[in-house]
Amino acid sequence: MKVAGACFAALIAFQGHAASRVASTPNASSTAQLFQVHDNDSSCDIGTAPAATLLLPLFEVETYDRALDTLFTVINVGERRQIAKVTLWTDWSYPVFTFNVVLTGYGTRSFSVYDILVNREVTSTSESVLAAVREALISGKRTQCASAVGSPSSAKHSPAMAVGYITIDVTSVESATMPNDPAYFHDEILFDNVLTGDYETVDRSEGSNFSSGGPLVHVRATPEGGPAGVPLATKQTNLPRTFYSAFVSDNYDRRQPLPASFAARYIQSETMRTDLKLWHEPLPGAITCTTVTKNAQVTAAEIVRFDEHENPNTFTTGWTIATWPTVTTLQPLGRVSTSGPVSPPMNSPAGDLAGWIYLNLDSRRQAGWRASQAWVIVMMRGAGSDAGAFGVEYDAVSRRNTTR
């Protein structure tokens, strides 16, 4: 059964259902605010609309000289005060740092990840704590963990490169609770779709001189609203799975799931190169010091390169998209080149230098569980004599998830 069909069934289940529920906000009085559950909130469709969770799928920060930095902005589009919990994760999906952002009604806060990690933008954090966070994001080493929680610096672009991703959730209280703690979902997380945001990549490294960016991934709560720690009268949501399914059972977070299948445009020529920024959710149960190493590599179910004359290229000659052409091992998060070894060779019979890549990043064959979630960003930049002259990045086109 296709997850898309299950999500459509969930949508139908909510048709005509506009029952009032209680919405909780950090400054709410004992008098509850009432709202209506909107039909369009009960969908798996991901779009740029006010959400309860924002995802920055990849940040890259050169901590030595700020040659590469990632910026992001969080906006509260509601009239009420909100608390947004910002969490930094390693590239193996282990949370290493969290802080709270208090947003006034219609408030905005902007951040530089470099300033967070190096210049103590979160002033309540000691330098010793930040040093440990940097170490985890750069080398993968965590003092509290006997084994690695992220990839080593040798796997990154430079020895001082911090790599990871960021989640931003609406919460009910300011706390230091990490999202891999079950108490976070049962006592703190909220469900108000009031956050929007964007990100920018600023690259001043040698051979580059450009910036690019786009919207954060907006993950809505469905149904919207409700107080923290109070289960709904019925099941948490009619969605078959949720964004935080790897961390909490019973779909308690109510967040829309992300897809696993994408179509990514590429141009690979003397003057243009294309990289893909990949994010993949953690495997089930791989969220502790002792289990996070399971996330060091994930299996992509299908990757096929098409040229502009519809010719498919896979790792195996003669295989086509319909026959599960390859099983490829990838880093769970990072930037890969479309001319690198994780992409099928570019053997276009027509000599094309452009086309698109089909990616099915569902790791269910490896994990034995429901369809996994991913996100892909296309990053095009000048190459050769045009290196550093221009750049652009945007979300790949998402298709749909499938289950067993």
C-alpha positions in Angstrom: 0.0 0.0 0.0 1.4 3.4 -0.9 1.9 5.8 1.9 0.4 8.5 -0.3 -2.8 6.5 -0.4 -2.8 6.1 3.4 -2.3 9.8 3.8 -5.2 10.5 1.4 -7.3 8.1 3.5 -6.3 10.1 6.6 -7.4 13.3 4.8 -10.8 11.8 4.0 -11.2 10.8 7.6 -10.9 14.4 8.6 -13.4 15.7 5.9 -16.2 17.5 7.6 -14.5 17.1 11.0 -13.9 20.6 12.4 -14.1 19.7 16.0 -12.8 22.3 18.5 -9.7 21.4 20.4 -7.6 23.1 23.0 -4.5 24.9 21.7 -1.7 25.6 24.2 0.8 28.4 23.9 3.5 29.4 26.3 1.7 32.5 27.5 -1.8 31.0 27.5 -3.9 31.7 30.5 -6.2 29.1 32.2 -8.8 30.1 29.6 -8.1 27.8 26.7 -7.9 29.2 23.2 -10.1 27.3 20.8 -9.5 26.7 17.1 -10.7 24.6 14.3 -8.9 21.6 12.7 -8.5 22.4 9.0 -9.0 19.6 6.5 -5.8 20.5 4.6 -3.7 19.9 7.8 -4.4 16.2 7.5 -2.2 15.6 4.5 1.3 14.2 3.8 1.9 17.0 1.3 5.0 19.1 2.3 4.9 22.7 1.3 6.2 26.1 2.5 3.4 26.9 5.0 3.5 27.8 8.7 4.6 24.7 10.6 5.3 23.2 14.0 8.8 22.0 13.0 11.4 23.4 10.7 14.3 21.3 9.3 17.6 22.6 8.1 18.7 19.5 6.3 22.4 20.3 6.2 24.7 22.9 7.7 28.4 23.2 6.9 30.6 25.6 8.9 34.4 26.1 8.6 35.1 26.8 12.2 38.8 27.8 11.6 38.4 30.9 9.4 34.6 31.1 8.6 35.3 30.4 5.0 32.0 28.6 4.9 29.0 29.5 7.1 25.3 28.6 7.3 22.7 31.2 8.4 19.1 30.6 9.3 16.1 32.6 10.3 13.0 31.6 12.4 9.8 33.6 12.2 6.7 33.4 14.3 3.7 34.3 12.1 1.2 34.1 15.0 0.2 36.9 17.4 1.1 34.9 20.5 4.5 34.4 22.1 6.1 31.1 21.2 9.1 29.1 22.3 11.2 27.5 19.6 13.6 24.7 20.5 16.7 24.7 18.2 18.6 21.4 18.2 21.9 20.7 16.4 22.5 17.1 15.3 25.6 15.3 14.0 25.5 13.8 10.6 24.7 10.5 12.2 21.5 12.0 13.8 22.8 12.4 17.4 21.7 15.6 19.2 24.6 17.4 20.7 23.3 20.9 21.5 19.9 22.6 22.1 18.8 26.0 23.1 15.5 27.9 23.3 14.4 30.9 21.3 11.6 33.0 22.7 9.7 34.7 19.8 7.2 37.5 20.5 4.1 37.6 18.4 5.2 38.1 14.7 8.8 38.0 16.0 11.9 37.0 14.0 15.3 35.7 15.0 18.3 35.1 12.7 21.4 33.0 13.5 24.8 32.2 12.1 25.8 28.6 12.9 29.4 29.8 13.1 28.5 32.4 15.7 26.6 29.7 17.7 29.6 27.4 17.6 32.5 29.8 17.9 31.3 33.2 19.1 28.9 32.1 21.8 25.8 33.6 20.2 23.9 31.6 22.8 25.5 33.5 25.7 24.3 31.2 28.4 26.5 28.5 27.0 30.0 28.1 28.4 33.1 27.8 26.2 33.8 24.3 27.5 30.4 23.1 26.4 30.8 24.7 22.9 34.2 23.1 22.5 32.6 19.7 23.1 29.8 20.5 20.6 32.4 21.5 18.0 34.4 18.4 18.6 31.3 16.2 18.1 30.3 18.0 14.9 33.9 18.0 13.5 35.4 14.7 14.6 32.4 12.8 15.7 33.8 12.3 19.2 31.5 12.9 22.2 32.9 12.9 25.7 29.8 11.2 27.2 29.9 8.4 24.5 32.5 5.6 24.2 32.0 5.4 20.5 31.7 7.9 17.7 28.4 9.9 17.3 29.3 11.4 13.9 31.7 11.0 10.9 35.3 11.8 11.5 37.0 15.0 10.2 38.7 13.0 7.4 35.2 12.5 5.8 34.5 16.2 5.8 35.7 19.0 3.5 38.4 20.2 5.8 39.8 19.3 9.3 37.8 22.1 10.9 34.5 21.6 9.1 31.5 21.2 11.4 28.7 19.3 9.6 25.2 18.4 10.8 21.5 19.4 10.6 19.1 21.4 12.7 15.5 20.9 13.9 13.4 23.7 15.3 10.2 22.7 17.2 7.4 24.7 18.9 7.5 23.7 22.6 5.7 24.6 25.8 8.6 25.3 28.1 12.2 26.5 28.0 14.3 23.4 28.8 17.5 21.6 28.0 15.6 18.4 27.1 16.9 16.7 23.9 14.6 15.2 21.3 16.0 11.8 21.9 14.5 11.9 25.4 10.9 10.4 25.3 9.9 13.1 27.9 10.4 15.7 25.2 7.5 14.4 23.2 5.2 13.6 26.1 5.7 16.7 28.2 7.1 19.5 26.1 6.5 19.5 22.3 3.5 21.5 21.0 1.5 21.3 17.8 0.9 24.9 16.7 1.7 25.6 13.0 3.2 29.1 13.5 6.8 28.8 12.4 8.4 29.7 9.0 12.0 30.1 8.2 14.8 30.2 5.6 18.6 29.4 5.3 21.6 30.8 3.5 24.9 29.2 2.6 27.8 31.7 2.5 30.9 30.4 0.8 34.1 32.5 0.9 36.5 29.6 0.5 39.3 29.6 -2.1 37.8 29.3 -5.6 34.4 30.3 -4.4 32.7 33.6 -3.7 28.9 33.2 -3.6 25.9 32.7 -1.4 22.7 30.8 -1.9 19.8 29.5 0.1 16.1 28.7 0.3 13.2 28.0 2.6 13.7 25.5 5.5 11.7 22.3 5.3 8.3 23.1 6.9 6.8 20.1 8.7 3.3 20.7 9.9 1.5 19.2 12.9 -1.7 17.5 12.1 -4.1 17.9 13.7 -2.9 21.4 14.6 -2.8 22.6 18.2 -3.4 20.9 21.6 -1.7 21.2 25.0 1.7 19.4 25.6 1.5 16.1 27.5 -2.2 15.6 26.9 -3.1 12.8 24.4 -6.0 13.2 22.1 -9.2 11.4 22.8 -8.4 9.1 19.9 -5.1 8.2 18.2 -2.7 11.0 17.9 -3.1 11.5 14.2 -4.5 9.5 11.2 -1.1 9.8 9.4 0.4 6.3 9.0 3.8 7.6 10.4 5.3 10.9 11.4 8.5 12.9 11.2 9.8 11.8 14.6 8.7 8.1 14.3 12.2 7.0 15.0 12.1 8.7 18.4 8.6 8.2 19.7 5.8 5.6 19.3 2.2 6.2 18.6 2.9 9.1 16.3 2.9 11.3 19.4 4.6 14.2 17.6 1.9 14.4 14.9 4.3 15.8 12.4 3.9 15.1 8.7 6.3 12.5 7.4 8.8 13.5 4.7 9.2 11.5 1.4 11.9 9.2 0.3 11.8 9.5 -3.5 13.1 12.6 -5.4 13.9 13.9 -8.8 17.0 16.1 -8.9 18.2 18.1 -11.9 21.9 18.1 -12.7 24.3 19.9 -15.1 27.8 18.5 -15.3 30.0 20.5 -17.7 33.2 22.5 -17.9 31.4 25.6 -16.6 28.8 24.1 -14.2 28.8 21.4 -11.6 26.0 20.0 -9.4 26.1 18.7 -5.9 23.3 17.1 -3.9 22.8 17.9 -0.2 21.3 14.8 1.3 19.5 14.3 4.6 18.2 10.9 5.9 16.3 10.2 9.1 18.0 7.9 11.7 17.3 4.2 11.8 14.9 3.0 14.4 16.5 2.6 17.8 19.7 4.3 16.6 19.4 7.3 18.8 21.7 6.6 21.8 25.5 6.6 22.3 25.8 2.9 21.8 23.4 2.6 18.8 24.0 5.7 16.8 26.8 4.1 14.8 24.0 2.3 12.9 23.4 5.6 11.1 27.0 5.8 9.8 25.7 4.6 6.4 22.3 4.1 4.9 21.2 2.1 1.8 19.6 3.9 -1.1 17.1 1.6 -2.8 17.4 3.1 -6.3 19.5 5.7 -8.1 19.1 6.2 -11.9 20.6 9.0 -14.0 18.6 10.1 -17.0 20.2 12.3 -19.8 18.1 14.8 -21.8 17.2 12.1 -24.3 15.6 9.9 -21.6 18.5 7.4 -21.6 18.9 5.8 -18.2 22.3 5.2 -16.7 22.8 2.9 -13.7 25.7 1.1 -12.1 24.8 -2.1 -13.9 24.7 -2.1 -17.7 21.3 -3.1 -19.2 19.3 -2.5 -16.0 16.5 -0.1 -16.0 14.5 1.8 -13.3 11.8 -0.8 -13.0 14.1 -3.5 -11.7 15.7 -2.0 -8.6 18.9 -1.3 -10.5 21.3 -0.9 -7.6 21.6 -0.8 -3.9 24.0 2.0 -2.9 25.5 2.9 0.4 25.5 6.6 1.2 26.5 8.9 4.1 23.2 9.7 5.9 23.9 13.4 5.6 26.2 15.5 3.6 27.0 17.0 0.2 27.8 14.6 -2.7 28.8 15.4 -6.3 26.7 14.2 -9.2 30.1 13.3 -10.9 31.3 11.3 -7.9 31.2 7.6 -7.2 27.8 7.5 -5.5 26.1 8.7 -8.7 25.7 6.5 -11.7 28.2 7.2 -14.5 27.3 9.8 -17.0 27.4 7.7 -20.2 25.0 9.6 -22.4 24.7 8.0 -25.9 23.7 11.5 -27.1 26.6 13.2 -25.4 24.3 15.2 -23.1 25.9 17.1 -20.2 22.6 17.5 -18.3 19.4 15.7 -17.2 18.0 14.5 -14.0 18.6 11.9 -11.3 15.9 9.7 -9.8 16.7 8.9 -6.1 14.7 6.5 -4.0 16.4 6.9 -0.6 14.2 4.5 1.2 16.4 2.3 3.4 13.7 -0.2 4.3 15.6 -3.1 2.6 18.4 -2.5 5.1 16.3 -1.6 8.2 13.3 -3.8 7.7 10.8 -1.1 8.7 8.3 1.3 7.2 9.4 3.6 4.4 12.1 6.0 5.6 12.3 9.7 5.2 14.8 11.9 3.4 15.3 15.3 1.8 17.4 16.4 -1.2 18.6 19.9 -2.1 20.1 20.6 -5.5 23.2 22.9 -5.4 24.6 24.2 -8.8 27.8 26.2 -9.0 30.2 27.6 -11.5 33.1 25.3 -12.4 36.4 25.8 -14.3 36.9 29.4 -15.3 33.5 30.3 -13.8 34.3 28.8 -10.3 33.0 31.1 -7.7 31.2 33.2 -10.2 27.6 32.1 -9.4 25.6 29.5 -7.5 22.1 28.5 -6.8 20.4 25.9 -4.6 16.8 24.6 -4.3 14.8 21.7 -3.1 14.7 18.7 -5.4 11.2 17.6 -6.5 9.8 15.1 -4.0 7.8 12.2 -5.4 6.3 9.8 -2.9 7.1 7.1 -0.3 6.3 3.5 -0.7 6.0 0.8 1.9 6.5 -3.0 1.8 
